[in-house]
Protein backbone atom coordinates (compact mmCIF):
# COMPACT_ATOMS: atom_id res chain seq x y z
CA UNK A 1 0.00 0.00 0.00
CA UNK A 2 1.27 3.47 -0.92
CA UNK A 3 1.83 5.65 2.15
CA UNK A 4 0.74 9.26 1.68
CA UNK A 5 1.71 12.01 4.13
CA UNK A 6 -1.17 14.51 3.98
CA UNK A 7 0.34 17.78 5.21
CA UNK A 8 -1.98 20.63 6.26
CA UNK A 9 -2.43 23.62 8.56
CA UNK A 10 0.58 25.90 8.52
CA UNK A 11 1.66 29.30 9.74
CA UNK A 12 -0.28 31.44 7.28
CA UNK A 13 -3.60 33.20 7.77
CA UNK A 14 -5.16 30.42 5.68
CA UNK A 15 -4.51 27.78 8.36
CA UNK A 16 -8.16 26.81 8.79
CA UNK A 17 -8.76 26.73 5.03
CA UNK A 18 -5.92 24.24 4.73
CA UNK A 19 -7.48 22.04 7.44
CA UNK A 20 -10.77 21.92 5.51
CA UNK A 21 -8.88 21.15 2.31
CA UNK A 22 -7.20 18.22 4.08
CA UNK A 23 -10.61 17.00 5.20
CA UNK A 24 -11.80 16.99 1.60
CA UNK A 25 -8.73 15.24 0.21
CA UNK A 26 -8.70 12.63 3.00
CA UNK A 27 -12.28 11.77 2.21
CA UNK A 28 -11.50 11.34 -1.48
CA UNK A 29 -8.40 9.13 -1.23
CA UNK A 30 -8.92 5.47 -2.06
CA UNK A 31 -8.22 3.75 1.28
CA UNK A 32 -7.75 0.43 -0.52
CA UNK A 33 -4.71 1.80 -2.36
CA UNK A 34 -3.36 4.50 -0.08
CA UNK A 35 -2.57 4.76 3.61
CA UNK A 36 -2.95 8.35 4.81
CA UNK A 37 -0.59 9.70 7.46
CA UNK A 38 -2.11 13.02 8.62
CA UNK A 39 0.59 15.53 9.51
CA UNK A 40 -0.52 18.95 10.69
CA UNK A 41 1.60 22.07 11.00
CA UNK A 42 0.68 24.29 13.93
CA UNK A 43 0.31 28.05 13.63
CA UNK A 44 3.79 28.33 15.13
CA UNK A 45 5.32 25.97 12.59
CA UNK A 46 5.62 22.70 14.50
CA UNK A 47 4.93 19.48 12.59
CA UNK A 48 2.75 17.01 14.44
CA UNK A 49 0.57 13.98 14.00
CA UNK A 50 -2.97 15.33 13.84
CA UNK A 51 -6.20 13.43 13.30
CA UNK A 52 -8.50 14.96 10.69
CA UNK A 53 -11.84 15.65 12.36
CA UNK A 54 -14.80 14.92 10.08
CA UNK A 55 -16.86 17.54 11.95
CA UNK A 56 -14.53 20.41 11.02
CA UNK A 57 -16.12 23.43 9.34
CA UNK A 58 -14.58 26.76 8.43
CA UNK A 59 -17.02 28.49 10.75
CA UNK A 60 -15.47 26.55 13.65
CA UNK A 61 -11.94 27.72 12.69
CA UNK A 62 -10.21 24.33 12.94
CA UNK A 63 -6.65 24.46 14.22
CA UNK A 64 -3.75 22.04 14.37
CA UNK A 65 -2.57 21.57 17.96
CA UNK A 66 0.74 20.02 18.95
CA UNK A 67 0.56 16.41 20.13
CA UNK A 68 3.35 14.10 18.95
CA UNK A 69 5.85 16.21 17.04
CA UNK A 70 6.93 14.83 13.64
CA UNK A 71 10.57 14.93 12.60
CA UNK A 72 11.08 14.69 8.82
CA UNK A 73 14.16 12.75 7.76
CA UNK A 74 16.57 14.99 5.86
CA UNK A 75 18.44 12.96 3.26
CA UNK A 76 15.93 10.13 3.22
CA UNK A 77 14.93 7.39 5.63
CA UNK A 78 12.06 6.81 8.01
CA UNK A 79 10.23 9.71 9.60
CA UNK A 80 9.88 9.55 13.40
CA UNK A 81 8.08 11.46 16.14
CA UNK A 82 9.29 13.06 19.34
CA UNK A 83 7.81 10.19 21.36
CA UNK A 84 9.90 7.70 19.38
CA UNK A 85 7.19 6.43 17.08
CA UNK A 86 8.57 5.21 13.76
CA UNK A 87 6.32 6.45 10.93
CA UNK A 88 8.24 4.39 8.40
CA UNK A 89 8.95 5.36 4.83
CA UNK A 90 6.86 8.09 3.23
CA UNK A 91 6.13 7.14 -0.38
CA UNK A 92 4.69 10.51 -1.34
CA UNK A 93 3.63 13.74 0.37
CA UNK A 94 0.44 15.58 -0.47
CA UNK A 95 0.90 19.14 0.86
CA UNK A 96 -2.41 21.00 0.93
CA UNK A 97 -0.95 24.10 2.53
CA UNK A 98 -2.02 27.58 1.51
CA UNK A 99 -0.10 30.81 1.82
CA UNK A 100 3.45 31.60 2.98
CA UNK A 101 5.63 28.85 4.46
CA UNK A 102 3.59 26.23 2.66
CA UNK A 103 2.39 27.09 -0.81
CA UNK A 104 5.40 29.28 -1.58
CA UNK A 105 7.94 26.52 -2.26
CA UNK A 106 9.38 26.26 1.24
CA UNK A 107 7.76 22.92 2.11
CA UNK A 108 8.42 21.64 -1.40
CA UNK A 109 12.11 22.37 -0.87
CA UNK A 110 12.07 20.53 2.45
CA UNK A 111 10.46 17.49 0.84
CA UNK A 112 13.14 17.45 -1.85
CA UNK A 113 15.80 17.50 0.87
CA UNK A 114 14.01 14.56 2.47
CA UNK A 115 14.02 12.71 -0.89
CA UNK A 116 10.23 12.37 -0.74
CA UNK A 117 8.14 12.69 -3.92
CA UNK A 118 5.23 15.10 -3.58
CA UNK A 119 2.02 16.15 -5.27
CA UNK A 120 1.89 19.39 -7.15
CA UNK A 121 4.20 22.22 -8.05
CA UNK A 122 7.90 22.48 -7.36
CA UNK A 123 9.94 25.09 -5.54
CA UNK A 124 10.30 27.65 -8.32
CA UNK A 125 6.73 27.60 -9.65
CA UNK A 126 5.29 27.66 -6.13
CA UNK A 127 7.43 30.62 -5.12
CA UNK A 128 6.85 32.67 -8.27
CA UNK A 129 3.09 32.04 -8.40
CA UNK A 130 2.77 33.09 -4.75
CA UNK A 131 4.59 36.36 -5.46
CA UNK A 132 1.92 38.01 -7.61
CA UNK A 133 4.11 40.86 -8.82
CA UNK A 134 6.78 38.46 -10.13
CA UNK A 135 4.18 36.19 -11.70
CA UNK A 136 2.66 39.16 -13.54
CA UNK A 137 6.01 39.94 -15.11
CA UNK A 138 6.30 36.38 -16.44
CA UNK A 139 2.72 36.45 -17.70
CA UNK A 140 3.42 39.66 -19.60
CA UNK A 141 6.59 38.17 -21.05
CA UNK A 142 4.55 35.17 -22.25
CA UNK A 143 2.11 37.49 -24.03
CA UNK A 144 -0.79 37.37 -21.54
CA UNK A 145 -2.68 40.52 -20.59
CA UNK A 146 -2.46 41.64 -16.95
CA UNK A 147 -3.99 44.40 -14.87
CA UNK A 148 -2.18 47.71 -14.64
CA UNK A 149 -0.63 48.17 -11.20
CA UNK A 150 2.21 49.19 -8.93
CA UNK A 151 4.19 47.31 -6.27
CA UNK A 152 5.63 48.64 -3.02
CA UNK A 153 7.67 47.13 -0.22
CA UNK A 154 6.91 47.89 3.41
CA UNK A 155 10.21 49.66 4.11
CA UNK A 156 9.90 51.82 1.00
CA UNK A 157 6.33 52.76 1.89
CA UNK A 158 7.29 53.72 5.42
CA UNK A 159 10.21 55.73 4.09
CA UNK A 160 8.13 57.77 1.63
CA UNK A 161 4.45 56.87 1.57
CA UNK A 162 3.56 60.19 -0.05
CA UNK A 163 5.69 59.44 -3.11
CA UNK A 164 4.09 56.03 -3.71
CA UNK A 165 0.57 57.37 -3.18
CA UNK A 166 1.32 60.17 -5.63
CA UNK A 167 2.50 57.65 -8.24
CA UNK A 168 -0.70 55.68 -7.77
CA UNK A 169 -2.75 58.85 -8.19
CA UNK A 170 -0.87 59.78 -11.36
CA UNK A 171 -0.75 56.37 -13.00
CA UNK A 172 -3.85 54.45 -11.93
CA UNK A 173 -7.59 54.99 -12.12
CA UNK A 174 -10.14 54.27 -9.39
CA UNK A 175 -11.38 51.94 -8.10
CA UNK A 176 -8.27 50.04 -7.03
CA UNK A 177 -7.58 46.67 -5.47
CA UNK A 178 -4.95 46.49 -2.76
CA UNK A 179 -3.60 43.03 -2.00
CA UNK A 180 -0.68 41.39 -0.20
CA UNK A 181 1.65 40.14 -2.89
CA UNK A 182 2.03 36.73 -1.23
CA UNK A 183 -1.27 35.62 0.20
CA UNK A 184 -4.35 33.79 -1.05
CA UNK A 185 -8.07 33.34 -0.44
CA UNK A 186 -8.46 37.15 -0.65
CA UNK A 187 -6.96 37.50 2.83
CA UNK A 188 -5.91 41.12 3.37
CA UNK A 189 -7.43 42.33 0.08
CA UNK A 190 -9.31 45.63 -0.07
CA UNK A 191 -11.16 47.53 -2.77
CA UNK A 192 -10.81 51.29 -2.48
CA UNK A 193 -12.82 53.99 -4.21
CA UNK A 194 -10.77 57.04 -3.20
CA UNK A 195 -7.09 57.86 -3.05
CA UNK A 196 -7.65 59.15 0.49
CA UNK A 197 -8.45 55.58 1.58
CA UNK A 198 -5.53 54.01 -0.24
CA UNK A 199 -2.91 54.50 2.47
CA UNK A 200 -4.96 52.72 5.13
CA UNK A 201 -5.69 49.83 2.75
CA UNK A 202 -1.98 49.43 2.02
CA UNK A 203 -1.17 49.40 5.73
CA UNK A 204 -3.82 46.73 6.26
CA UNK A 205 -2.32 44.59 3.50
CA UNK A 206 1.11 44.88 5.14
CA UNK A 207 -0.32 42.92 8.07
CA UNK A 208 -0.17 39.86 5.79
CA UNK A 209 2.96 40.45 3.71
CA UNK A 210 5.84 42.90 3.38
CA UNK A 211 5.09 43.54 -0.29
CA UNK A 212 1.80 45.01 -1.51
CA UNK A 213 0.31 45.19 -4.99
CA UNK A 214 -2.04 48.00 -6.01
CA UNK A 215 -3.99 47.18 -9.16
CA UNK A 216 -6.53 48.95 -11.30
CA UNK A 217 -9.97 47.33 -11.18
CA UNK A 218 -10.82 45.20 -14.20
CA UNK A 219 -14.39 45.20 -15.48
CA UNK A 220 -15.46 41.86 -16.86
CA UNK A 221 -16.67 38.35 -16.09
CA UNK A 222 -14.61 36.56 -13.43
CA UNK A 223 -13.86 33.16 -14.95
CA UNK A 224 -11.56 30.32 -13.96
CA UNK A 225 -10.35 26.99 -15.28
CA UNK A 226 -8.46 24.08 -13.78
CA UNK A 227 -5.26 22.68 -15.28
CA UNK A 228 -4.18 19.10 -14.57
CA UNK A 229 -0.91 17.48 -15.58
CA UNK A 230 -1.56 13.82 -16.28
CA UNK A 231 0.75 10.96 -15.39
CA UNK A 232 1.85 11.00 -19.05
CA UNK A 233 2.96 14.64 -18.76
CA UNK A 234 0.16 15.96 -20.99
CA UNK A 235 -1.92 18.93 -19.84
CA UNK A 236 -5.70 18.83 -19.60
CA UNK A 237 -7.85 21.89 -18.96
CA UNK A 238 -11.34 21.82 -17.50
CA UNK A 239 -14.49 23.56 -18.55
CA UNK A 240 -14.75 27.15 -17.37
CA UNK A 241 -16.38 28.29 -14.17
CA UNK A 242 -17.63 31.75 -13.31
CA UNK A 243 -17.94 33.72 -10.09
CA UNK A 244 -20.93 36.05 -9.89
CA UNK A 245 -20.65 38.29 -6.83
CA UNK A 246 -23.86 39.41 -5.12
CA UNK A 247 -24.22 42.19 -2.56
CA UNK A 248 -20.54 42.77 -1.86
CA UNK A 249 -17.60 44.58 -3.39
CA UNK A 250 -15.71 41.51 -4.62
CA UNK A 251 -15.17 37.78 -4.14
CA UNK A 252 -13.69 38.01 -0.65
CA UNK A 253 -12.80 35.40 2.00
CA UNK A 254 -16.31 35.27 3.44
CA UNK A 255 -17.92 34.74 0.06
CA UNK A 256 -15.38 32.03 -0.83
CA UNK A 257 -15.57 29.92 2.29
CA UNK A 258 -18.40 30.92 4.59
CA UNK A 259 -21.20 30.94 2.04
CA UNK A 260 -23.37 33.70 0.64
CA UNK A 261 -22.43 36.68 -1.47
CA UNK A 262 -21.47 34.81 -4.61
CA UNK A 263 -22.77 32.24 -7.06
CA UNK A 264 -20.36 29.73 -8.58
CA UNK A 265 -21.48 28.78 -12.06
CA UNK A 266 -19.90 25.41 -12.84
CA UNK A 267 -19.66 25.17 -15.75
CA UNK A 268 -20.40 28.57 -17.22
CA UNK A 269 -21.28 29.50 -20.77
CA UNK A 270 -18.48 30.56 -23.07
CA UNK A 271 -18.42 30.40 -26.83
CA UNK A 272 -16.33 27.66 -28.38
CA UNK A 273 -13.73 30.19 -29.48
CA UNK A 274 -13.60 31.80 -26.02
CA UNK A 275 -13.15 28.43 -24.32
CA UNK A 276 -10.45 27.41 -26.79
CA UNK A 277 -8.61 30.67 -26.20
CA UNK A 278 -8.95 30.34 -22.43
CA UNK A 279 -7.51 26.83 -22.54
CA UNK A 280 -4.55 28.00 -24.59
CA UNK A 281 -3.86 30.93 -22.25
CA UNK A 282 -4.14 28.69 -19.18
CA UNK A 283 -1.59 26.26 -20.60
CA UNK A 284 0.69 29.15 -21.56
CA UNK A 285 0.51 30.56 -18.03
CA UNK A 286 1.15 27.08 -16.57
CA UNK A 287 4.28 26.70 -18.70
CA UNK A 288 5.43 30.29 -18.12
CA UNK A 289 5.66 29.68 -14.37
CA UNK A 290 7.11 26.18 -14.78
CA UNK A 291 4.14 24.58 -13.05
CA UNK A 292 3.65 20.85 -12.54
CA UNK A 293 0.79 18.69 -11.34
CA UNK A 294 -2.02 21.17 -11.02
CA UNK A 295 -3.08 24.79 -11.04
CA UNK A 296 -6.20 26.90 -11.14
CA UNK A 297 -5.95 29.82 -13.53
CA UNK A 298 -8.07 32.91 -12.94
CA UNK A 299 -9.08 35.44 -15.58
CA UNK A 300 -11.38 38.34 -16.24
CA UNK A 301 -13.12 38.16 -19.59
CA UNK A 302 -13.38 41.78 -20.71
CA UNK A 303 -14.57 43.47 -23.87
CA UNK A 304 -10.92 43.37 -25.02
CA UNK A 305 -10.39 39.70 -24.21
CA UNK A 306 -8.95 37.69 -21.31
CA UNK A 307 -6.90 39.31 -18.56
CA UNK A 308 -5.09 36.89 -16.25
CA UNK A 309 -5.19 37.65 -12.54
CA UNK A 310 -3.27 34.73 -11.03
CA UNK A 311 -2.28 31.09 -11.10
CA UNK A 312 -3.04 29.24 -7.87
CA UNK A 313 -0.61 26.36 -7.44
CA UNK A 314 -2.52 24.73 -4.57
CA UNK A 315 -6.18 25.57 -5.06
CA UNK A 316 -8.64 24.66 -2.35
CA UNK A 317 -10.22 21.22 -2.23
CA UNK A 318 -12.98 22.15 0.18
CA UNK A 319 -16.49 20.89 -0.67
CA UNK A 320 -17.35 24.24 -2.29
CA UNK A 321 -13.98 24.89 -3.97
CA UNK A 322 -13.83 25.67 -7.65
CA UNK A 323 -10.98 23.35 -8.66
CA UNK A 324 -12.60 19.96 -7.90
CA UNK A 325 -16.00 21.30 -8.95
CA UNK A 326 -14.64 22.20 -12.38
CA UNK A 327 -13.22 18.73 -12.88
CA UNK A 328 -16.44 17.14 -11.69
CA UNK A 329 -18.31 19.15 -14.32
CA UNK A 330 -15.74 18.12 -16.92
CA UNK A 331 -16.25 14.45 -16.12
CA UNK A 332 -13.44 13.68 -13.68
CA UNK A 333 -14.65 12.71 -10.20
CA UNK A 334 -13.05 13.94 -7.01
CA UNK A 335 -11.52 10.52 -6.08
CA UNK A 336 -10.14 10.03 -9.62
CA UNK A 337 -8.72 13.57 -9.57
CA UNK A 338 -6.89 12.91 -6.31
CA UNK A 339 -5.62 9.57 -7.63
CA UNK A 340 -4.32 11.21 -10.81
CA UNK A 341 -2.47 13.84 -8.79
CA UNK A 342 -0.81 11.21 -6.61
CA UNK A 343 0.20 9.07 -9.59
CA UNK A 344 1.68 12.11 -11.37
CA UNK A 345 3.62 13.02 -8.23
CA UNK A 346 5.00 9.50 -7.97
CA UNK A 347 6.06 9.60 -11.63
CA UNK A 348 7.87 12.89 -11.11
CA UNK A 349 9.69 11.39 -8.13
CA UNK A 350 12.35 13.37 -6.30
CA UNK A 351 13.76 15.18 -9.33
CA UNK A 352 13.79 18.95 -8.60
CA UNK A 353 10.99 20.72 -10.45
SESE-203765 format. One record per residue (C-alpha): residue in three letters; x, y, z. Coordinates in steps of 0.1 Angstrom, whole numbers, always signed. Layout:
BEGIN
R  residuo      X      Y      Z
R      ALA      X      Y      Z
...
// end
This chain:
BEGIN
R  residuo      X      Y      Z
R      UNK     +0     +0     +0
R      UNK    +13    +35     -9
R      UNK    +18    +56    +21
R      UNK     +7    +93    +17
R      UNK    +17   +120    +41
R      UNK    -12   +145    +40
R      UNK     +3   +178    +52
R      UNK    -20   +206    +63
R      UNK    -24   +236    +86
R      UNK     +6   +259    +85
R      UNK    +17   +293    +97
R      UNK     -3   +314    +73
R      UNK    -36   +332    +78
R      UNK    -52   +304    +57
R      UNK    -45   +278    +84
R      UNK    -82   +268    +88
R      UNK    -88   +267    +50
R      UNK    -59   +242    +47
R      UNK    -75   +220    +74
R      UNK   -108   +219    +55
R      UNK    -89   +212    +23
R      UNK    -72   +182    +41
R      UNK   -106   +170    +52
R      UNK   -118   +170    +16
R      UNK    -87   +152     +2
R      UNK    -87   +126    +30
R      UNK   -123   +118    +22
R      UNK   -115   +113    -15
R      UNK    -84    +91    -12
R      UNK    -89    +55    -21
R      UNK    -82    +38    +13
R      UNK    -78     +4     -5
R      UNK    -47    +18    -24
R      UNK    -34    +45     -1
R      UNK    -26    +48    +36
R      UNK    -29    +83    +48
R      UNK     -6    +97    +75
R      UNK    -21   +130    +86
R      UNK     +6   +155    +95
R      UNK     -5   +189   +107
R      UNK    +16   +221   +110
R      UNK     +7   +243   +139
R      UNK     +3   +280   +136
R      UNK    +38   +283   +151
R      UNK    +53   +260   +126
R      UNK    +56   +227   +145
R      UNK    +49   +195   +126
R      UNK    +28   +170   +144
R      UNK     +6   +140   +140
R      UNK    -30   +153   +138
R      UNK    -62   +134   +133
R      UNK    -85   +150   +107
R      UNK   -118   +157   +124
R      UNK   -148   +149   +101
R      UNK   -169   +175   +119
R      UNK   -145   +204   +110
R      UNK   -161   +234    +93
R      UNK   -146   +268    +84
R      UNK   -170   +285   +107
R      UNK   -155   +265   +136
R      UNK   -119   +277   +127
R      UNK   -102   +243   +129
R      UNK    -66   +245   +142
R      UNK    -38   +220   +144
R      UNK    -26   +216   +180
R      UNK     +7   +200   +190
R      UNK     +6   +164   +201
R      UNK    +33   +141   +189
R      UNK    +59   +162   +170
R      UNK    +69   +148   +136
R      UNK   +106   +149   +126
R      UNK   +111   +147    +88
R      UNK   +142   +128    +78
R      UNK   +166   +150    +59
R      UNK   +184   +130    +33
R      UNK   +159   +101    +32
R      UNK   +149    +74    +56
R      UNK   +121    +68    +80
R      UNK   +102    +97    +96
R      UNK    +99    +96   +134
R      UNK    +81   +115   +161
R      UNK    +93   +131   +193
R      UNK    +78   +102   +214
R      UNK    +99    +77   +194
R      UNK    +72    +64   +171
R      UNK    +86    +52   +138
R      UNK    +63    +64   +109
R      UNK    +82    +44    +84
R      UNK    +90    +54    +48
R      UNK    +69    +81    +32
R      UNK    +61    +71     -4
R      UNK    +47   +105    -13
R      UNK    +36   +137     +4
R      UNK     +4   +156     -5
R      UNK     +9   +191     +9
R      UNK    -24   +210     +9
R      UNK     -9   +241    +25
R      UNK    -20   +276    +15
R      UNK     -1   +308    +18
R      UNK    +35   +316    +30
R      UNK    +56   +288    +45
R      UNK    +36   +262    +27
R      UNK    +24   +271     -8
R      UNK    +54   +293    -16
R      UNK    +79   +265    -23
R      UNK    +94   +263    +12
R      UNK    +78   +229    +21
R      UNK    +84   +216    -14
R      UNK   +121   +224     -9
R      UNK   +121   +205    +24
R      UNK   +105   +175     +8
R      UNK   +131   +175    -18
R      UNK   +158   +175     +9
R      UNK   +140   +146    +25
R      UNK   +140   +127     -9
R      UNK   +102   +124     -7
R      UNK    +81   +127    -39
R      UNK    +52   +151    -36
R      UNK    +20   +162    -53
R      UNK    +19   +194    -72
R      UNK    +42   +222    -81
R      UNK    +79   +225    -74
R      UNK    +99   +251    -55
R      UNK   +103   +277    -83
R      UNK    +67   +276    -96
R      UNK    +53   +277    -61
R      UNK    +74   +306    -51
R      UNK    +69   +327    -83
R      UNK    +31   +320    -84
R      UNK    +28   +331    -48
R      UNK    +46   +364    -55
R      UNK    +19   +380    -76
R      UNK    +41   +409    -88
R      UNK    +68   +385   -101
R      UNK    +42   +362   -117
R      UNK    +27   +392   -135
R      UNK    +60   +399   -151
R      UNK    +63   +364   -164
R      UNK    +27   +364   -177
R      UNK    +34   +397   -196
R      UNK    +66   +382   -211
R      UNK    +45   +352   -222
R      UNK    +21   +375   -240
R      UNK     -8   +374   -215
R      UNK    -27   +405   -206
R      UNK    -25   +416   -170
R      UNK    -40   +444   -149
R      UNK    -22   +477   -146
R      UNK     -6   +482   -112
R      UNK    +22   +492    -89
R      UNK    +42   +473    -63
R      UNK    +56   +486    -30
R      UNK    +77   +471     -2
R      UNK    +69   +479    +34
R      UNK   +102   +497    +41
R      UNK    +99   +518    +10
R      UNK    +63   +528    +19
R      UNK    +73   +537    +54
R      UNK   +102   +557    +41
R      UNK    +81   +578    +16
R      UNK    +44   +569    +16
R      UNK    +36   +602     +0
R      UNK    +57   +594    -31
R      UNK    +41   +560    -37
R      UNK     +6   +574    -32
R      UNK    +13   +602    -56
R      UNK    +25   +577    -82
R      UNK     -7   +557    -78
R      UNK    -28   +589    -82
R      UNK     -9   +598   -114
R      UNK     -8   +564   -130
R      UNK    -39   +545   -119
R      UNK    -76   +550   -121
R      UNK   -101   +543    -94
R      UNK   -114   +519    -81
R      UNK    -83   +500    -70
R      UNK    -76   +467    -55
R      UNK    -49   +465    -28
R      UNK    -36   +430    -20
R      UNK     -7   +414     -2
R      UNK    +17   +401    -29
R      UNK    +20   +367    -12
R      UNK    -13   +356     +2
R      UNK    -44   +338    -10
R      UNK    -81   +333     -4
R      UNK    -85   +372     -7
R      UNK    -70   +375    +28
R      UNK    -59   +411    +34
R      UNK    -74   +423     +1
R      UNK    -93   +456     -1
R      UNK   -112   +475    -28
R      UNK   -108   +513    -25
R      UNK   -128   +540    -42
R      UNK   -108   +570    -32
R      UNK    -71   +579    -30
R      UNK    -77   +591     +5
R      UNK    -84   +556    +16
R      UNK    -55   +540     -2
R      UNK    -29   +545    +25
R      UNK    -50   +527    +51
R      UNK    -57   +498    +28
R      UNK    -20   +494    +20
R      UNK    -12   +494    +57
R      UNK    -38   +467    +63
R      UNK    -23   +446    +35
R      UNK    +11   +449    +51
R      UNK     -3   +429    +81
R      UNK     -2   +399    +58
R      UNK    +30   +405    +37
R      UNK    +58   +429    +34
R      UNK    +51   +435     -3
R      UNK    +18   +450    -15
R      UNK     +3   +452    -50
R      UNK    -20   +480    -60
R      UNK    -40   +472    -92
R      UNK    -65   +490   -113
R      UNK   -100   +473   -112
R      UNK   -108   +452   -142
R      UNK   -144   +452   -155
R      UNK   -155   +419   -169
R      UNK   -167   +384   -161
R      UNK   -146   +366   -134
R      UNK   -139   +332   -150
R      UNK   -116   +303   -140
R      UNK   -104   +270   -153
R      UNK    -85   +241   -138
R      UNK    -53   +227   -153
R      UNK    -42   +191   -146
R      UNK     -9   +175   -156
R      UNK    -16   +138   -163
R      UNK     +8   +110   -154
R      UNK    +18   +110   -191
R      UNK    +30   +146   -188
R      UNK     +2   +160   -210
R      UNK    -19   +189   -198
R      UNK    -57   +188   -196
R      UNK    -78   +219   -190
R      UNK   -113   +218   -175
R      UNK   -145   +236   -186
R      UNK   -148   +272   -174
R      UNK   -164   +283   -142
R      UNK   -176   +318   -133
R      UNK   -179   +337   -101
R      UNK   -209   +360    -99
R      UNK   -206   +383    -68
R      UNK   -239   +394    -51
R      UNK   -242   +422    -26
R      UNK   -205   +428    -19
R      UNK   -176   +446    -34
R      UNK   -157   +415    -46
R      UNK   -152   +378    -41
R      UNK   -137   +380     -7
R      UNK   -128   +354    +20
R      UNK   -163   +353    +34
R      UNK   -179   +347     +1
R      UNK   -154   +320     -8
R      UNK   -156   +299    +23
R      UNK   -184   +309    +46
R      UNK   -212   +309    +20
R      UNK   -234   +337     +6
R      UNK   -224   +367    -15
R      UNK   -215   +348    -46
R      UNK   -228   +322    -71
R      UNK   -204   +297    -86
R      UNK   -215   +288   -121
R      UNK   -199   +254   -128
R      UNK   -197   +252   -158
R      UNK   -204   +286   -172
R      UNK   -213   +295   -208
R      UNK   -185   +306   -231
R      UNK   -184   +304   -268
R      UNK   -163   +277   -284
R      UNK   -137   +302   -295
R      UNK   -136   +318   -260
R      UNK   -132   +284   -243
R      UNK   -104   +274   -268
R      UNK    -86   +307   -262
R      UNK    -89   +303   -224
R      UNK    -75   +268   -225
R      UNK    -45   +280   -246
R      UNK    -39   +309   -222
R      UNK    -41   +287   -192
R      UNK    -16   +263   -206
R      UNK     +7   +292   -216
R      UNK     +5   +306   -180
R      UNK    +12   +271   -166
R      UNK    +43   +267   -187
R      UNK    +54   +303   -181
R      UNK    +57   +297   -144
R      UNK    +71   +262   -148
R      UNK    +41   +246   -130
R      UNK    +36   +209   -125
R      UNK     +8   +187   -113
R      UNK    -20   +212   -110
R      UNK    -31   +248   -110
R      UNK    -62   +269   -111
R      UNK    -60   +298   -135
R      UNK    -81   +329   -129
R      UNK    -91   +354   -156
R      UNK   -114   +383   -162
R      UNK   -131   +382   -196
R      UNK   -134   +418   -207
R      UNK   -146   +435   -239
R      UNK   -109   +434   -250
R      UNK   -104   +397   -242
R      UNK    -89   +377   -213
R      UNK    -69   +393   -186
R      UNK    -51   +369   -163
R      UNK    -52   +376   -125
R      UNK    -33   +347   -110
R      UNK    -23   +311   -111
R      UNK    -30   +292    -79
R      UNK     -6   +264    -74
R      UNK    -25   +247    -46
R      UNK    -62   +256    -51
R      UNK    -86   +247    -23
R      UNK   -102   +212    -22
R      UNK   -130   +222     +2
R      UNK   -165   +209     -7
R      UNK   -173   +242    -23
R      UNK   -140   +249    -40
R      UNK   -138   +257    -77
R      UNK   -110   +233    -87
R      UNK   -126   +200    -79
R      UNK   -160   +213    -90
R      UNK   -146   +222   -124
R      UNK   -132   +187   -129
R      UNK   -164   +171   -117
R      UNK   -183   +192   -143
R      UNK   -157   +181   -169
R      UNK   -162   +144   -161
R      UNK   -134   +137   -137
R      UNK   -147   +127   -102
R      UNK   -130   +139    -70
R      UNK   -115   +105    -61
R      UNK   -101   +100    -96
R      UNK    -87   +136    -96
R      UNK    -69   +129    -63
R      UNK    -56    +96    -76
R      UNK    -43   +112   -108
R      UNK    -25   +138    -88
R      UNK     -8   +112    -66
R      UNK     +2    +91    -96
R      UNK    +17   +121   -114
R      UNK    +36   +130    -82
R      UNK    +50    +95    -80
R      UNK    +61    +96   -116
R      UNK    +79   +129   -111
R      UNK    +97   +114    -81
R      UNK   +124   +134    -63
R      UNK   +138   +152    -93
R      UNK   +138   +189    -86
R      UNK   +110   +207   -104
// end
